[in-house]
Amino acid sequence: ELNDSLTVKNIFGYRDLDQKSSTDADGTAIPIFGAITSQTLPVTNNPVPGEVTATQYSDELQFLGNAFDDKLDWIAGAYWMSMDGSQTLPTQVLGANPAWPSGPSPIPIPDVNQLWYIAQNGFLQDSPNGDAENETYAIFGEANYMFNEQWSVTGGLRQTWDDRKMEVKNFSLDSNTLIYGCAVKDENNQLLPDNACSRKVDESFDKLTYRGSVNWNPMEDMLVYASVATGYRSGGFNLRGVNNFSLQPFDPETVLTYELGHKTDWAVGNLASVRTNLAIYVQEFDDIQKTLSGTNPDTGAFETYTANAAKADINGLEFDVTIAPIESLVIALAYSYVDASYNEWERVVSENGQVSTVDFSGAPFVYIPENTATASLTYTLPLSESIGEVSFTASAYWQDDMDTNDGSFRWAGLGWTDENLQEALDTVEAEDYTVAHFRVDWGYVMGSNFDVAAFINNAFDEEYVTGGLSVPDSLGWVAASYGAPRTYGASLRYRF
């Protein structure tokens, strides 16, 4: 605090990530699709995991102040972030299962016997395989001016600059030559040699974003506001890219959001204290970024890539209420409604050797449920300070069903049998579910600075889908990712 009207704050951040994972997408004992195994027999064993490593630094310098007899509050500052990361993902498809060579990329070509095994049973790849460097700079400022006790306005600006660099080193089996090696092509569409399998791309993006709101306090403990804000997500590259088409950068995604809200604290006589929050919003997206799985219209190969899906609207509302009938009991309820739709989206697809443009503007948003709700109840025991604070919490989360494939509206015209069509439609709809959690907290244990807690999440061991790879039209299967099963845990904290 430099003085009564000016404060300087600096926030430094550091993050280090090392993640290993392996996948058995087909769900059988035979290695059909998933992580490469170290055995040559067709039995899933000793999977070679994919790995993501990343190191990130950030720093934000803030100046906070007030002026005009505290009628004006303001903040200004600068932000910087730098991240270096790498990813590798060895994958086998249709049973390819040779001994995966060790050592850093580029990976040497398998021997003749391995190539013969691959040719008979499928193929393998190490993709994505590469390095990324991301750097971000920004300057920002926001101010809130109070005209009187009831009315105020808020306005802010942020200028962001993003630099994105990527080096790809993808390896796979060439279906024409049956040689396993570098899959990356140079700018002249020629395959790079295995001992120099490295292509670098870079791009810069920038955007000025803003926010403004009008705030009205008609009475104490009540706020009504209307705001408009813009958002920006940087563009970037696809680490699975191997050629000029798939290494093109995808564009930034932008959004314009209008929001109307109401927040207040109520006193319902002597019965309870109540807090309510309501927000209604309209979001207009442009160049929305979509991760797609399908046939690359330029190469005819099945790929996962990122593209800009033109325009979309997401409208909705959020409401929550907190009720405290007595000081030791708190009940919280919340509800959210989301209506998401594409306004413009023409997607190039390849089927049966024919490339065509399909109107996807009526496609559903995947993995976004229309309705969600939460409820919780917390009771604090009336104990003396010498014992501490003991509370029990029970909570539940519910969401309705959601789509997992945005192309299912086209399947009726693909010539499938009625039975296969219905089976595919049934498998790409994730059903609604409810999960319950319980928790106990004991703060200031026996008057000390220790806190202990224990919890059980998903107490009734509900099975529910959170994501997955849903491509029955491209590869003929649906693979789902499930949420965590029943989980127990405990924590111990000491207050210095």
C-alpha positions in Angstrom: 0.0 0.0 0.0 1.8 3.1 -1.2 -0.8 5.4 0.3 -4.5 5.5 1.2 -5.5 5.7 -2.5 -2.9 3.5 -4.3 -1.9 -0.1 -3.9 0.6 -2.2 -5.9 0.1 -5.9 -6.2 2.2 -8.5 -8.0 1.0 -12.1 -8.7 3.6 -14.6 -9.8 2.6 -18.1 -11.0 4.5 -21.3 -11.7 3.1 -24.6 -12.9 4.8 -27.9 -13.8 2.9 -30.8 -15.4 3.9 -34.4 -16.1 1.0 -36.6 -17.2 1.1 -40.2 -18.4 -1.9 -42.0 -19.7 -2.8 -45.1 -21.8 -6.1 -46.0 -23.4 -7.9 -49.2 -24.3 -10.7 -47.7 -26.4 -12.1 -50.9 -27.7 -12.6 -52.3 -24.2 -11.6 -55.9 -25.1 -8.7 -58.1 -24.1 -7.3 -57.9 -27.6 -5.3 -54.8 -28.6 -7.6 -53.4 -31.3 -7.4 -49.7 -30.7 -5.5 -47.9 -27.9 -2.1 -47.7 -26.4 0.8 -49.6 -28.0 1.9 -52.6 -25.9 5.4 -54.0 -25.5 4.4 -57.6 -26.4 4.2 -59.0 -29.9 1.4 -61.3 -28.9 -2.2 -60.0 -29.4 -2.8 -59.5 -25.7 -3.0 -56.1 -24.1 0.0 -56.0 -21.7 2.6 -53.4 -20.6 1.1 -50.4 -22.4 3.5 -47.7 -23.6 1.8 -44.6 -22.2 1.4 -41.3 -23.9 3.0 -38.4 -22.0 2.4 -34.6 -21.7 5.0 -32.4 -20.0 4.7 -28.7 -19.6 6.3 -25.8 -17.6 4.5 -22.5 -17.3 5.4 -19.2 -15.8 3.2 -16.1 -15.4 3.4 -12.7 -13.8 0.7 -10.0 -13.3 1.4 -6.5 -12.1 -1.6 -4.6 -10.8 -2.1 -1.0 -9.7 -5.3 -0.5 -7.7 -6.6 2.9 -6.6 -9.5 5.2 -5.8 -10.2 8.9 -6.4 -12.8 11.6 -6.2 -13.7 10.9 -2.6 -13.9 7.1 -3.2 -16.4 7.5 -6.0 -14.0 6.0 -8.5 -12.3 2.6 -8.0 -9.9 1.5 -10.7 -7.4 -1.2 -11.6 -4.7 -1.2 -14.3 -1.9 -3.6 -15.0 0.1 -5.9 -17.3 0.2 -9.7 -17.7 2.8 -12.1 -19.1 2.7 -15.9 -19.5 5.2 -18.3 -21.1 4.7 -22.0 -21.5 6.8 -24.8 -23.0 5.3 -28.2 -23.5 5.7 -31.6 -25.3 3.3 -34.4 -26.1 3.7 -38.0 -27.4 0.9 -40.5 -27.9 1.9 -44.0 -29.2 -1.3 -45.6 -30.6 -2.1 -48.9 -32.3 -5.2 -49.5 -34.5 -6.6 -52.9 -35.5 -4.2 -55.0 -33.5 -0.7 -53.7 -34.6 1.4 -54.7 -31.6 5.1 -54.8 -32.3 7.7 -54.0 -29.6 7.7 -50.2 -29.4 11.3 -48.9 -29.8 12.7 -47.0 -26.9 14.5 -43.7 -27.0 13.7 -40.2 -28.0 12.0 -39.2 -31.2 12.5 -39.7 -34.1 11.7 -43.3 -33.6 13.6 -45.8 -35.8 11.9 -47.9 -38.4 10.7 -51.3 -37.1 12.4 -54.4 -38.6 10.9 -56.5 -41.5 9.1 -58.9 -39.2 7.4 -56.1 -37.4 6.4 -54.5 -40.7 4.9 -57.8 -41.9 2.9 -58.0 -38.6 1.7 -54.4 -39.0 0.7 -55.1 -42.7 -1.4 -58.1 -41.6 -3.0 -56.6 -38.5 -3.3 -52.8 -38.8 -1.0 -49.9 -38.2 0.6 -47.9 -35.4 1.5 -44.2 -34.9 3.0 -41.8 -32.6 0.7 -38.8 -33.0 0.5 -36.2 -31.6 4.3 -36.0 -31.2 5.9 -32.6 -30.9 6.7 -29.5 -28.9 4.8 -26.3 -28.3 5.7 -22.8 -27.1 3.0 -20.3 -26.1 3.6 -16.8 -25.0 1.0 -14.2 -24.0 1.3 -10.5 -23.2 -1.6 -8.2 -22.1 -2.3 -4.8 -20.7 -5.6 -4.0 -19.1 -7.6 -1.5 -17.1 -11.1 -1.2 -15.5 -12.9 1.4 -13.5 -16.1 1.7 -11.6 -17.7 5.1 -11.0 -20.5 5.7 -8.4 -22.8 8.6 -9.3 -24.6 8.1 -6.0 -25.6 5.3 -3.6 -27.9 3.7 -6.2 -26.2 4.1 -9.6 -22.7 3.2 -10.9 -21.1 2.3 -14.2 -18.2 0.0 -14.9 -15.9 -0.1 -18.0 -12.8 -2.0 -18.9 -10.4 -2.7 -21.8 -7.8 -5.5 -22.4 -5.3 -5.8 -25.2 -3.9 -9.2 -25.7 -1.0 -10.5 -27.8 -0.4 -14.2 -28.3 2.5 -15.9 -30.0 2.1 -19.6 -30.8 4.9 -21.9 -32.0 4.9 -25.6 -32.7 7.3 -28.3 -33.8 5.7 -31.5 -35.1 7.5 -34.9 -35.2 4.6 -37.3 -36.0 5.4 -40.9 -36.9 3.0 -43.5 -38.5 2.8 -46.4 -40.9 2.7 -45.3 -44.6 -0.2 -47.4 -46.1 1.4 -47.2 -49.5 5.0 -48.2 -48.7 4.3 -50.2 -45.5 7.2 -48.3 -44.0 6.9 -46.9 -40.5 8.5 -43.6 -40.2 8.1 -39.8 -40.3 4.6 -38.7 -41.3 5.4 -35.0 -41.7 5.7 -33.4 -45.0 7.6 -30.2 -45.9 6.2 -27.1 -47.5 6.6 -28.8 -50.9 4.4 -31.8 -49.8 7.4 -34.1 -49.6 7.9 -36.5 -46.7 10.7 -35.5 -44.3 13.4 -38.0 -43.6 13.2 -39.9 -40.3 16.4 -38.5 -39.0 15.1 -35.0 -39.6 11.4 -35.4 -38.9 10.8 -31.9 -37.6 8.7 -29.1 -39.1 8.2 -25.8 -37.3 5.2 -23.4 -37.6 4.4 -20.2 -35.8 1.7 -17.6 -35.8 0.7 -14.5 -33.8 -2.7 -13.3 -32.8 -4.0 -10.2 -31.0 -7.4 -8.9 -29.8 -8.8 -5.8 -28.0 -11.6 -6.9 -25.7 -13.9 -4.8 -23.5 -16.5 -4.9 -20.8 -19.1 -2.4 -19.7 -22.0 -2.6 -17.2 -24.6 -0.4 -15.6 -25.3 -1.2 -11.9 -28.4 -0.2 -9.9 -28.8 -0.6 -6.1 -32.5 0.2 -5.5 -32.1 -0.7 -1.8 -29.4 -2.0 0.6 -28.3 -5.6 -0.2 -29.8 -5.5 -3.7 -28.1 -5.2 -7.1 -29.5 -5.1 -10.6 -27.1 -4.9 -13.4 -26.9 -5.1 -17.2 -23.6 -5.8 -18.9 -22.0 -6.3 -22.3 -18.6 -8.0 -22.7 -16.3 -9.5 -25.3 -14.1 -12.5 -25.0 -11.3 -14.0 -27.0 -9.6 -17.4 -27.3 -6.3 -17.4 -29.1 -5.8 -19.3 -32.3 -3.3 -22.1 -32.6 -2.1 -25.2 -34.4 -3.0 -28.9 -34.5 -0.2 -31.0 -33.0 -1.4 -34.0 -35.1 -0.8 -32.0 -38.3 1.4 -33.6 -41.0 1.0 -31.5 -44.1 0.2 -28.0 -45.4 -3.6 -28.6 -44.9 -3.5 -29.9 -41.4 -0.8 -27.5 -40.2 -2.7 -24.4 -41.1 -3.4 -22.4 -38.0 -7.0 -22.2 -36.7 -8.4 -18.7 -36.1 -9.1 -17.1 -32.8 -12.6 -17.6 -31.3 -14.5 -14.5 -30.1 -17.7 -14.0 -28.2 -20.0 -11.1 -27.4 -22.0 -11.6 -24.2 -25.1 -9.7 -23.0 -26.1 -10.3 -19.4 -28.9 -9.1 -17.1 -28.6 -10.0 -13.5 -30.2 -9.6 -10.0 -28.5 -10.3 -6.7 -30.1 -9.7 -3.3 -30.2 -10.7 0.4 -33.6 -11.1 1.9 -34.9 -11.4 5.5 -38.0 -13.5 5.6 -39.2 -12.2 8.9 -37.8 -14.3 11.7 -38.0 -17.5 9.7 -34.8 -17.4 7.6 -32.1 -15.4 5.8 -32.2 -15.8 2.0 -29.7 -14.9 -0.7 -30.8 -15.2 -4.4 -28.8 -14.7 -7.6 -30.2 -14.7 -11.1 -28.4 -14.2 -14.4 -29.9 -14.3 -17.9 -27.4 -14.2 -20.8 -27.0 -14.2 -24.6 -23.7 -15.2 -26.1 -22.8 -14.7 -29.8 -19.8 -16.7 -30.9 -17.8 -16.2 -34.0 -15.2 -18.7 -35.5 -16.0 -21.1 -32.6 -13.2 -23.6 -32.3 -14.2 -27.3 -32.7 -12.1 -30.4 -32.2 -13.3 -32.7 -35.0 -12.8 -36.4 -35.7 -13.3 -37.5 -39.2 -12.0 -37.8 -42.7 -9.6 -35.1 -43.8 -11.0 -33.9 -47.2 -7.5 -33.1 -48.4 -5.8 -36.4 -47.6 -8.7 -38.9 -47.3 -7.2 -40.1 -43.9 -9.0 -40.3 -40.6 -7.7 -37.5 -38.4 -8.5 -35.5 -35.3 -8.1 -31.8 -36.0 -9.3 -28.3 -34.9 -11.4 -26.1 -37.1 -13.4 -22.9 -36.9 -17.2 -23.7 -37.0 -18.4 -20.3 -38.1 -21.1 -18.8 -35.8 -23.1 -20.0 -32.8 -25.4 -18.7 -30.1 -25.5 -19.9 -26.5 -28.4 -18.5 -24.5 -29.3 -19.4 -20.9 -30.0 -18.6 -17.4 -28.5 -19.4 -14.0 -30.3 -19.2 -10.7 -29.3 -20.0 -7.2 -30.8 -19.5 -3.7 -29.2 -19.9 -0.3 -31.5 -20.3 2.7 -30.4 -20.2 6.4 -33.4 -20.9 8.6 -31.1 -21.0 11.6 -27.5 -19.9 12.0 -26.2 -23.5 12.0 -28.1 -24.7 9.0 -27.5 -23.6 5.3 -29.5 -24.9 2.3 -28.3 -24.1 -1.2 -30.1 -24.8 -4.5 -29.0 -23.9 -8.0 -30.3 -24.4 -11.5 -28.9 -23.8 -15.0 -30.5 -23.8 -18.4 -28.4 -23.7 -21.6 -29.8 -23.4 -25.2 -26.9 -23.8 -27.7 -27.2 -23.8 -31.5 -25.0 -23.1 -34.5 -26.1 -20.3 -36.8 -23.7 -21.0 -39.6 -21.5 -24.1 -40.0 -20.6 -25.7 -43.4 -18.3 -28.7 -42.9 -16.4 -30.4 -45.7 -16.7 -34.2 -45.4 -15.5 -37.2 -47.4 -17.6 -40.3 -47.8 -17.1 -43.2 -50.2 -14.4 -41.3 -52.0 -16.6 -38.3 -52.6 -15.9 -34.9 -51.0 -18.9 -32.7 -50.3 -20.0 -29.7 -48.2 -22.6 -30.4 -45.6 -24.7 -27.9 -43.7 -24.1 -28.6 -40.0 -26.0 -25.5 -38.7 -28.6 -27.7 -37.1 -26.1 -29.9 -35.3 -26.3 -30.2 -31.5 -23.6 -29.0 -29.2 -21.9 -32.1 -27.8 -21.4 -32.8 -24.1 -23.6 -29.8 -23.1 -26.7 -30.8 -21.1 -29.6 -28.5 -21.4 -30.5 -28.6 -17.7 -28.4 -29.0 -14.6 -29.2 -28.6 -10.9 -27.4 -28.9 -7.6 -28.5 -29.0 -4.0 -26.6 -29.0 -0.7 -27.3 -29.0 3.0 -24.7 -28.0 5.6 -25.3 -28.4 9.3 -22.8 -27.1 11.9 -22.9 -28.6 15.4 -23.5 -26.1 18.3 -20.2 -26.8 20.0 -17.9 -24.6 22.2 -14.8 -23.0 20.7 -12.6 -25.3 22.8 -13.8 -28.2 20.7 -13.8 -26.5 17.4 -16.2 -26.2 14.4 -17.8 -29.4 13.2 -20.0 -29.4 10.1 -21.7 -32.0 7.9 -22.5 -31.5 4.3 -24.6 -33.5 1.9 -24.9 -32.5 -1.8 -26.1 -33.8 -5.1 -25.6 -32.9 -8.7 -28.0 -33.7 -11.6 -27.9 -33.2 -15.3 -30.1 -34.3 -18.1 -29.1 -36.3 -21.2 -26.7 -34.8 -23.7 -25.4 -35.5 -27.3 -22.0 -36.9 -27.9 -21.9 -36.7 -31.7 -22.8 -33.6 -33.7 -23.3 -35.5 -37.0 -26.0 -38.0 -35.9 -28.7 -36.1 -37.8 -27.0 -37.3 -41.1 -26.9 -41.0 -40.3 -30.4 -41.7 -41.6 -29.1 -40.9 -45.1 -26.0 -43.2 -45.0 -27.8 -46.4 -46.0 -27.5 -48.2 -42.7 -30.1 -50.8 -41.7 -32.8 -49.6 -39.3 -31.3 -51.8 -36.6 -27.8 -50.4 -37.0 -29.1 -46.8 -37.2 -31.1 -47.2 -34.0 -28.1 -48.8 -32.2 -25.8 -46.0 -33.2 -28.4 -43.3 -32.1 -28.8 -45.0 -28.7 -25.1 -45.2 -28.1 -24.3 -41.5 -28.8 -26.8 -40.1 -26.3 -25.4 -39.9 -22.8 -28.1 -40.5 -20.3 -29.0 -38.2 -17.4 -27.5 -38.9 -14.1 -27.3 -37.9 -10.4 -24.3 -38.1 -8.1 -24.3 -37.6 -4.4 -21.5 -36.4 -2.1 -21.0 -36.4 1.7 -18.4 -34.5 3.7 -17.5 -33.7 7.3 -15.2 -30.9 8.4 -13.7 -30.3 11.8 -12.0 -26.9 12.0 -9.8 -25.7 14.9 -9.6 -29.2 16.3 -9.8 -28.9 20.1 -8.9 -25.3 19.9 -5.8 -25.9 17.8 -4.7 -24.6 14.4 -5.4 -28.0 12.8 -8.3 -28.7 10.5 -9.3 -32.2 9.4 -11.9 -33.3 6.9 -13.2 -36.5 5.3 -15.4 -37.0 2.2 -17.0 -39.6 0.0 -17.8 -38.5 -3.6 -20.3 -40.3 -5.8 -21.5 -42.1 -2.7 -23.8 -44.5 -4.6 -21.3 -45.4 -7.3 -23.2 -44.0 -10.2 -22.0 -44.7 -13.7 -22.1 -41.7 -15.9 -20.5 -40.5 -19.2 -18.4 -37.4 -19.3 -16.7 -37.6 -22.7 -15.2 -40.0 -25.2 -14.7 -40.7 -28.9 -18.0 -41.1 -30.7 -17.4 -42.0 -34.3 -19.7 -44.8 -35.5 -20.0 -43.2 -39.0 -16.2 -42.9 -39.5 -14.6 -45.9 -37.6 -17.7 -47.9 -36.5 -17.6 -47.5 -32.7 -18.4 -45.4 -29.7 -15.9 -45.2 -26.9 -17.1 -43.4 -23.7 -15.1 -41.8 -20.9 -16.8 -42.3 -17.5 -16.7 -40.1 -14.4 -14.9 -41.1 -11.2 -16.5 -44.0 -9.2 -17.1 -43.9 -5.5 -14.1 -42.1 -4.0 -13.0 -41.6 -0.4 -10.6 -39.0 0.9 -9.4 -37.1 3.9 -7.3 -34.0 4.4 -5.3 -32.3 7.2 -4.5 -28.6 7.3 -2.4 -26.5 9.7 -3.0 -22.8 10.0 0.2 -20.8 10.5 
